[in-house]
C-alpha cells in the first residue's frame, strides 16, 4: 500500500497548527510555584487515511516548550517529518490581562514539494495583527497569497493554537454562560464554498470565532469537544466536525478529523 499523500499541503496545515502543540503545555500540578520556569519535550504521531484507506500516510514529530512564569513568557517549537512531508511551527507569547497571548507565530509546511508558509505578528499596543500567507494547492499547484493588517476590537480575545491550549490547561480560559469556551483566531479569508484547488485573485485576512463545548465522552468518560473546521479548511466536512479528547490534566490526547473524499486524520499526543 502506498504511503504517499495525495492531499494538498493546506489540508494538514490547520489540524497540525491547532492541536499538535498542546501535549507539552504546563504538565505540573496546580500547586507548583508559578514563578518556576518549565522546559518540556513531547512527541506526536499523525495517521492519515485517504480514499477510504486506499492510501495511508504517517508522520512523527517532536515538540519543545518553555514557559517562564516569572516573566510571563512562553516559547514553543514543533517539527515533524514523514514520507514526502515536513512541518515546522514556532509560537512565542506573553501573559497579558491575565491570559496567555501570542506575540508571533510562524508555520512552514511541505507536502510533495508544495510549500506553505505563514507569518503572524501581534501588536497589542496598536491592537493590530500583521498576517502573511503564501501556499500552493496540491493538485493544480495554484498559488494563494495573503498580506494584510487586521485591527483587533477591544473586547475580542485572540489566540493561536499554543496560547489557547495554555489558557485552557491553566484555567485562564473563562467559559461562557453555557459552558462553552470561545476565542478568536486569524485566518485567510475564504469563500464558504471554496474547493480544494479553487483560488481567488487576492486574499484578505480575518478574525473568526473558535468554539469548544466540552462534555464527558459517552464511552470513556473523558472530557471531549467537537469543533467546526469548515472555516479553516476546504477539506473539512460540515456534517462531521472534528473531535478532541482531553486527559485529566486538561491537555488533548487524541484528535480525529473526518474529511471529504473518504479522508480521515487521527493525531495522538504523547508527553515525554
Secondary structure, 3 states (H helix, E strand, C coil): CCCCCCCCHHHHHHHHHHHCHHHHCCCCCCCCCCCCCEEEEEEEEEEEEECCCCEEEEEEEEEEEEEECCCCEEEEEEEEEECCEEEEEEEEEEEECCEEEEEEEEEEEEECCEEEEEEEEEECCCCEEEEEEEEECCCCCCEEEEEEEEECCCCCCECCHHHHHHHHHCCCCCCCCCCCEEEEEEEECCCCCCCCCCCCCCECEEEEEEEEEEEECCCCCCEEEEECCCCCCCCEECCECEEEEECCCCCEEEEEEEECCCEEEEEEEEEC
